[in-house]
Amino acid sequence: MSGSDRILSNALTISLEACSSMPSWLSSSAFKRQLYGTDTYAIEGLEAVERVAGGESRAFCYEHSLLVVKPEAVVSRRLEQIFSWLEEIGFRIVDGVPFRFSPAITRGLWRYHWNAVTAAHRRAVDLLVESGPSLAILVCASGVNGVPASLRLADLKGHADPARRQAGQLRYELGNFNALLNHVHSPDEPIDFLRELAVVLPPEALEGLLGAAQVGQELSAHELARGLAPSLYETAGPPRSLGLADVLRELGIEMEVADVDIGDLLQRSADGELALSRWQRVVLITAYTESVRPDMRRLVPSVSLADWVGSGN
């Protein structure tokens, strides 16, 4: 058992009789498998894959992952770039399903991380993800040295912290703005893949997407863009810049970004002295928000490639 497993197990005891069995190959963490065995989303995600893939469920979970494209990527017209990037790194696209975030989906997706974020973070993310349409993309890639597609995609998309992103990673290439304006989300490991599919997609859409994957459906970046981009862009409204400097210029503020008091701008807006559009507010708030609670540890830490390889899975 890892150190994090021991810490978390001491903090939360789960009766084995209350858990559905989660196979060991789904996660590098025994505690996480036990916890997710009580989570309806994870249970239903596993059941859905087993209905479609049967005895090939392990291979299916290792070869597939989910990429959630958030509203900022749509309104800034980055869909074609995302689809092409997936092809370039060797991920085949099964299909994409448009959806809209709701408070229930948002809290479901980040349920095991948000115990350690501030109230301001929750409000900022709600404002951001409910600002337009999103897209759930199911992707497929052959295994590399036994490492699941979900872990590979999570590594290649780049860190939430802009300072830790690198050229070539998706989040870096889409625009290195701030930790919340990060364009995309993806699950860490197979157990998260199963759970997040069920969080984002209603049962019928989930079954249809998994069925398409099982029969080998594959769409090119061009096909997906042609089929989905026009309607998503129309729903999102006019294209918007996500750069803080651009927003300040739109507001007629001729100052260096480092010299601007964003808190004052937001207060002036709250007082009715400064009119902000929805996306201007999103850019300002995400640049201003303090997210981390230093007194609190995430219930389920993120999983890295090194964690997975070290687990022996």
Secondary structure, DSSP 8 states (H G I E B T S, - for coil): --HHHHHHHHH----GGG-----GGG-S-HHHHHHHTT-HHHHHHHHHHHHHHGGGHHHHHHHEEEEEE-HHHHHTT-HHHHHHHHHHTT-EEEEEEEE---HHHHHHHTTTTGGGB-HHHHHHHHHHHTSS-EEEEEEE---BTTB-HHHHHHHHH--SSGGG--TTSHHHHH----SS---EE--SSHHHHHHHHHHHS-HHHHHHHHHHHHTT--B-HHHHHHHHHHHHHHHH-S-----HHHHHHHTT--S-GGG--HHHHHHHHHTTSS---HHHHHHHHHHH---B-TT---SS----HHHHHHHT-
